[in-house]
């Protein structure tokens, strides 16, 4: 997908300049159905994205603890409670989640980008789309979480 940003309309209030932005997404079909936003510093393979989303659903159903939404995820990362962070790539405006990757790097918390905030919300068990999700306590699935984190780290390093 490609991002088209049109910011021709501007207006002033005092010494401030405001831009009216119109953002539209155009599907080019050559990137596997995923668009790359400015905050996406690496993109996992599609099967790994789906595995991460499915793992969130499994953790929730197994009685683990999952934080949903950018505010809760930010708090979990800052407090170093998060074990894994999933960030949606289709968040608009991107400023909502663009602080999460640097924050996760600073706290040494693994993170992965997923294609859709709608899928992330469904996996987290809410009816609304979720821009980000943090797995805080995997419950009985701690071993599977370690395996998923290893796969994510290998994909980041280009070993997969």
BAFI-3210 file (N, C-alpha, C; in Angstrom, 3 decimals, decimal comma, padded with zeros to 6 digits):
// residues 160
n [1|2|3|4|5|6|7|8|9|10|11|12|13|14|15|16|17|18|19|20|21|22|23|24|25|26|27|28|29|30|31|32|33|34|35|36|37|38|39|40|41|42|43|44|45|46|47|48|49|50|51|52|53|54|55|56|57|58|59|60|61|62|63|64|65|66|67|68|69|70|71|72|73|74|75|76|77|78|79|80|81|82|83|84|85|86|87|88|89|90|91|92|93|94|95|96|97|98|99|100|101|102|103|104|105|106|107|108|109|110|111|112|113|114|115|116|117|118|119|120|121|122|123|124|125|126|127|128|129|130|131|132|133|134|135|136|137|138|139|140|141|142|143|144|145|146|147|148|149|150|151|152|153|154|155|156|157|158|159|160]
n.u [000,834|000,314|001,038|-000,630|-000,322|-001,998|-001,670|-002,599|-004,371|-004,275|-004,422|-004,357|-004,057|-003,516|-000,114|000,176|000,247|-001,981|-002,549|-004,688|-005,080|-005,424|-005,557|-005,144|-005,307|-003,877|-004,202|-001,688|-001,146|001,269|002,751|002,121|-000,300|000,168|000,736|003,400|004,085|005,508|006,540|007,119|009,717|010,683|009,418|007,619|007,394|004,347|003,176|004,288|003,222|000,513|000,723|001,495|-000,783|-002,667|-001,552|-002,026|-004,809|-004,888|-003,538|-005,277|-007,583|-006,598|-006,403|-004,425|-002,872|-003,606|-002,849|-004,668|-004,822|-003,285|-002,623|-002,664|-000,789|001,517|001,940|002,423|004,796|006,530|006,643|007,911|006,494|005,454|005,729|005,711|005,012|002,515|001,971|-000,179|-000,113|-001,742|-002,541|-003,996|-003,960|-000,422|001,106|000,012|000,964|003,674|005,626|006,001|007,804|010,537|010,417|010,039|012,460|014,226|013,555|014,141|012,160|010,557|008,951|006,408|005,145|001,835|-000,621|-003,288|-005,399|-007,979|-007,994|-006,263|-007,718|-009,902|-008,558|-007,679|-010,002|-011,901|-014,476|-013,829|-011,362|-007,869|-005,036|-002,653|-001,285|-000,292|001,321|001,200|001,136|001,654|000,518|-000,175|001,123|003,830|006,155|005,538|005,409|008,101|009,159|007,862|008,905|011,584|011,383|010,534|012,747|014,663|013,561|013,804|016,547|016,964|017,226|015,294]
n.v [-001,166|002,297|005,520|008,527|011,866|014,815|018,101|020,772|022,733|025,353|027,269|030,191|031,069|033,613|033,526|030,925|028,220|026,126|022,956|021,409|018,130|015,534|012,196|009,411|005,974|003,902|000,872|-000,980|-003,596|-005,021|-005,427|-007,476|-006,922|-005,220|-002,017|000,327|002,362|005,439|004,993|002,334|000,353|-002,113|-004,965|-007,780|-011,127|-012,171|-014,685|-014,721|-012,411|-013,162|-015,330|-014,054|-012,482|-014,515|-015,675|-013,740|-014,007|-016,637|-016,340|-014,625|-016,236|-018,329|-017,310|-015,483|-012,184|-009,283|-006,136|-003,504|-001,078|002,113|003,786|002,120|000,219|001,781|002,518|-000,044|-000,736|001,319|000,755|-001,600|-003,998|-005,311|-008,135|-008,695|-006,641|-005,709|-003,877|-002,056|-001,517|000,122|002,521|005,663|009,000|008,445|009,343|008,544|006,030|006,090|006,507|004,145|002,027|003,155|003,393|000,745|-000,332|001,068|000,033|-002,611|-004,417|-006,810|-006,259|-006,337|-005,608|-005,596|-006,264|-005,181|-003,108|-003,797|-006,634|-006,990|-005,895|-007,697|-010,072|-009,375|-009,399|-007,365|-005,193|-003,002|-001,571|-002,081|-000,198|-000,981|-003,703|-005,253|-008,031|-008,942|-010,883|-014,100|-016,341|-019,762|-020,091|-019,421|-020,649|-020,909|-018,208|-017,451|-018,870|-017,573|-014,979|-015,513|-016,243|-013,783|-012,154|-013,443|-012,973|-010,208|-009,953|-011,022|-013,739|-015,574]
n.w [000,000|-000,446|000,832|000,642|001,087|001,477|001,953|001,395|002,284|004,510|007,553|009,658|013,098|015,046|015,620|014,898|012,577|010,924|009,452|007,235|006,808|004,487|004,404|002,478|001,636|-000,732|-002,262|-003,572|-004,012|-004,184|-001,943|-000,242|000,999|003,114|004,359|004,695|007,276|008,515|011,079|011,194|011,618|010,938|009,220|009,901|008,538|006,921|007,934|010,525|011,650|011,759|013,487|015,844|016,384|016,738|018,987|020,945|021,208|022,206|024,682|026,033|026,177|027,703|030,188|030,685|031,001|029,258|027,965|026,470|023,907|023,287|025,475|027,792|026,972|026,689|029,375|030,473|029,161|029,994|032,719|032,578|032,489|030,348|028,238|025,547|022,771|020,511|017,616|015,580|012,039|010,607|011,783|012,143|012,924|012,477|014,603|016,964|017,762|017,243|019,145|020,462|019,335|019,756|022,559|023,385|022,490|024,144|026,645|026,245|025,342|023,429|020,253|017,719|014,509|013,315|010,792|010,908|012,852|013,457|013,468|015,598|017,730|017,813|018,490|021,009|022,363|022,347|021,075|019,588|017,350|018,081|018,586|019,644|021,564|024,559|025,899|029,095|031,121|030,295|031,366|031,403|029,061|028,849|027,843|025,117|024,517|024,796|022,639|020,482|020,774|020,262|017,539|016,492|017,057|015,470|012,938|012,856|012,709|010,282|009,869|009,295]
ca.u [000,000|001,063|000,452|-000,706|-000,602|-002,350|-001,795|-002,619|-005,185|-003,693|-005,020|-003,585|-004,697|-002,401|001,135|000,188|-000,212|-002,616|-002,660|-005,762|-004,472|-006,282|-004,716|-005,840|-004,451|-004,134|-003,650|-000,959|-001,194|002,568|003,460|001,515|-001,446|000,580|001,365|004,473|003,987|006,806|007,028|007,415|011,150|010,902|008,151|007,694|006,676|002,906|002,844|004,687|002,201|-000,689|001,028|001,484|-002,180|-003,287|-001,024|-002,763|-006,093|-004,653|-003,205|-006,518|-008,473|-005,974|-006,398|-003,306|-003,241|-003,268|-003,205|-005,196|-004,864|-001,973|-002,328|-002,326|000,450|002,617|002,190|003,013|006,179|007,299|006,815|008,616|005,627|005,111|006,644|005,703|004,109|002,059|001,595|-000,840|000,527|-002,711|-003,009|-004,047|-002,632|000,644|001,691|-000,597|001,771|005,060|006,547|006,156|009,042|011,719|010,240|010,300|013,908|014,867|013,280|014,494|010,946|010,334|007,717|006,182|004,085|000,814|-001,245|-004,577|-005,855|-009,230|-007,621|-005,649|-008,813|-010,638|-007,722|-007,615|-011,296|-012,724|-015,231|-013,226|-009,978|-006,825|-003,819|-001,538|-001,600|000,887|001,143|001,826|001,304|001,180|-000,119|000,378|001,761|005,127|007,108|005,169|005,795|009,543|009,370|007,429|009,881|012,768|011,068|010,499|014,138|015,311|013,036|014,414|017,942|016,982|017,629|014,203]
ca.v [000,000|003,532|006,589|009,791|012,922|016,060|019,128|022,069|023,709|025,827|028,478|030,772|031,649|034,315|033,180|029,486|027,772|024,823|022,286|020,436|017,009|014,459|011,024|008,293|004,822|003,277|-000,466|-001,293|-005,038|-005,652|-005,500|-008,496|-006,401|-004,403|-000,748|000,650|003,720|006,007|004,482|000,908|000,245|-003,423|-005,629|-009,237|-011,868|-012,323|-015,776|-014,348|-011,460|-013,923|-016,131|-013,148|-012,142|-015,725|-015,886|-012,827|-014,653|-017,798|-015,861|-014,102|-017,357|-019,196|-016,642|-014,553|-010,779|-008,520|-004,713|-003,106|000,360|002,741|004,316|001,010|-000,402|002,692|002,363|-001,371|-000,702|002,197|000,052|-002,831|-005,140|-005,970|-009,178|-008,561|-005,585|-005,776|-002,537|-002,090|-000,689|000,967|003,537|006,981|009,433|007,574|009,896|007,879|004,888|006,136|006,535|002,807|001,307|003,609|003,099|-000,691|-000,529|001,606|-000,873|-003,968|-005,219|-007,161|-005,783|-006,773|-004,880|-006,427|-005,607|-004,533|-002,828|-004,533|-007,987|-006,903|-005,706|-008,963|-011,028|-008,931|-009,634|-006,166|-004,961|-001,868|-001,802|-001,762|000,242|-001,750|-004,669|-005,754|-009,239|-008,672|-012,178|-015,129|-017,451|-021,094|-020,105|-018,739|-021,309|-020,520|-016,803|-017,429|-019,335|-016,503|-013,882|-015,961|-016,122|-012,356|-011,671|-014,000|-012,258|-008,868|-010,060|-011,522|-015,144|-016,480]
ca.w [000,000|-000,547|001,615|-000,077|002,037|000,808|002,993|000,722|003,005|005,760|008,091|010,753|014,265|015,672|014,961|014,635|011,266|010,988|008,175|007,111|006,079|004,007|004,204|001,853|001,412|-002,018|-002,261|-004,790|-004,180|-004,358|-000,666|000,596|001,723|004,244|004,020|005,611|007,779|008,857|012,354|011,060|011,341|010,314|008,980|010,039|007,493|007,162|008,869|011,883|012,120|012,097|014,671|016,996|016,658|017,274|020,332|021,842|021,460|023,073|026,026|026,620|026,472|028,703|031,482|030,818|031,126|028,060|027,984|025,173|023,675|023,341|026,808|028,683|026,491|027,040|030,812|030,711|028,679|030,886|033,997|032,226|032,759|029,081|027,759|024,090|022,321|019,122|017,168|014,274|011,017|009,920|012,715|011,524|012,492|012,988|015,831|018,115|018,205|016,786|020,286|021,052|019,001|020,503|023,976|023,551|022,350|025,344|027,767|025,806|025,256|022,014|019,652|016,352|013,832|012,694|009,655|011,084|014,213|013,661|013,876|016,925|018,685|017,942|019,227|022,399|022,987|022,412|019,848|018,901|016,905|019,067|017,902|020,193|022,615|025,270|026,698|030,388|031,780|029,369|032,090|031,144|027,738|028,938|026,949|023,755|024,366|024,553|021,262|019,587|020,877|019,534|016,114|016,158|017,041|014,280|011,774|012,885|012,301|008,913|009,849|008,921]
c.u [000,885|000,332|000,520|-001,121|-000,827|-002,570|-001,736|-003,370|-004,525|-004,497|-004,214|-004,505|-003,568|-001,129|001,250|-000,355|-000,762|-002,750|-003,841|-005,237|-005,527|-005,382|-005,581|-004,834|-004,843|-003,440|-002,987|-000,898|000,151|003,352|002,792|000,352|-001,095|001,160|002,447|004,357|005,374|007,378|007,394|008,880|011,540|009,546|008,347|007,005|005,212|002,569|003,208|003,712|000,956|-000,470|000,991|000,054|-002,903|-002,811|-001,722|-004,113|-005,932|-004,360|-004,462|-007,442|-007,913|-005,888|-005,201|-003,801|-002,706|-003,725|-003,588|-005,225|-003,528|-001,636|-001,908|-001,017|001,643|002,960|002,876|004,478|007,029|007,581|007,535|007,823|005,361|006,184|006,795|004,673|003,791|001,528|000,978|-000,151|-000,445|-003,312|-002,917|-004,633|-001,541|001,276|001,159|000,308|003,250|006,074|006,835|007,427|010,289|011,631|010,516|011,792|014,639|014,716|013,605|013,290|010,713|008,990|007,647|005,040|003,134|000,026|-002,434|-004,935|-007,188|-008,940|-007,043|-006,719|-009,608|-009,853|-007,647|-008,952|-012,146|-013,397|-014,645|-011,836|-008,994|-005,551|-002,597|-002,040|-000,287|000,508|001,931|002,110|000,770|000,501|000,597|001,165|003,127|006,149|006,833|005,528|007,287|009,874|008,996|008,417|011,164|012,557|011,077|011,914|014,906|014,840|013,626|015,841|018,088|017,387|016,534|013,991]
c.v [001,237|004,617|007,878|010,849|014,215|017,117|020,517|023,124|024,075|027,020|028,920|031,257|032,288|033,994|031,678|029,191|026,365|024,271|021,332|019,323|016,005|013,286|009,936|007,185|004,177|001,922|-000,745|-002,794|-005,724|-005,776|-006,479|-007,993|-005,544|-003,094|-000,468|002,110|004,159|005,427|003,001|000,757|-001,126|-004,108|-007,140|-009,896|-012,073|-013,486|-015,454|-013,333|-012,206|-014,774|-015,274|-012,772|-013,337|-015,985|-014,968|-013,448|-015,828|-017,372|-015,373|-015,241|-018,277|-018,522|-015,748|-013,119|-009,996|-007,086|-004,292|-001,589|001,013|003,272|003,214|000,353|000,472|002,563|001,032|-001,396|000,155|001,535|-001,284|-004,079|-005,946|-006,988|-009,098|-007,502|-005,800|-004,405|-002,658|-001,125|000,269|002,036|004,904|007,968|008,598|008,067|009,211|006,777|005,015|006,244|005,133|002,069|001,829|003,306|001,619|-000,985|-000,073|000,658|-002,332|-004,911|-005,532|-006,643|-006,272|-005,931|-005,876|-005,586|-004,730|-004,304|-003,516|-005,959|-008,003|-006,723|-006,979|-009,969|-010,674|-009,058|-008,397|-005,948|-003,843|-002,248|-001,380|-001,384|-000,507|-002,635|-005,101|-007,011|-009,020|-009,978|-013,258|-016,309|-018,760|-021,155|-019,410|-019,340|-020,942|-019,062|-016,690|-017,861|-018,251|-015,338|-014,267|-015,839|-014,658|-011,803|-012,201|-013,285|-010,853|-008,904|-010,612|-012,971|-016,073|-016,520]
c.w [000,000|000,231|000,823|000,920|001,283|001,874|002,366|001,513|004,322|006,252|009,286|011,856|015,051|014,912|014,671|013,242|011,423|009,582|008,229|006,231|005,681|003,683|003,587|001,590|000,099|-002,037|-003,606|-005,039|-004,279|-003,051|000,288|001,422|002,911|003,742|005,047|006,001|008,232|010,151|012,293|010,667|010,795|010,202|009,020|008,850|007,898|008,098|010,318|012,477|012,581|013,343|015,931|017,380|017,278|018,707|021,346|022,202|022,425|024,511|026,734|027,036|027,555|030,078|031,716|030,857|029,942|028,260|026,582|025,056|023,959|024,736|027,767|028,280|026,857|028,519|031,117|030,271|029,607|032,230|033,824|032,616|031,498|028,709|026,241|023,731|020,852|018,745|015,777|013,309|010,343|010,831|012,040|012,528|013,155|014,287|017,080|018,650|017,874|017,924|020,830|020,634|019,721|022,005|024,261|023,425|023,607|026,524|027,443|025,828|023,783|021,528|018,220|015,786|013,199|011,703|010,028|012,544|014,504|014,126|015,285|018,006|018,908|018,756|020,709|023,112|023,152|021,060|019,007|018,386|017,997|018,320|018,402|021,326|023,246|026,033|027,988|031,120|030,843|030,059|031,822|029,838|027,725|027,969|025,488|023,475|024,080|023,130|020,262|019,607|020,140|018,029|015,665|016,081|015,840|013,023|011,700|012,365|010,881|008,788|009,362|007,429]
res [x|x|x|x|x|x|x|x|x|x|x|x|x|x|x|x|x|x|x|x|x|x|x|x|x|x|x|x|x|x|x|x|x|x|x|x|x|x|x|x|x|x|x|x|x|x|x|x|x|x|x|x|x|x|x|x|x|x|x|x|x|x|x|x|x|x|x|x|x|x|x|x|x|x|x|x|x|x|x|x|x|x|x|x|x|x|x|x|x|x|x|x|x|x|x|x|x|x|x|x|x|x|x|x|x|x|x|x|x|x|x|x|x|x|x|x|x|x|x|x|x|x|x|x|x|x|x|x|x|x|x|x|x|x|x|x|x|x|x|x|x|x|x|x|x|x|x|x|x|x|x|x|x|x|x|x|x|x|x|x]
***
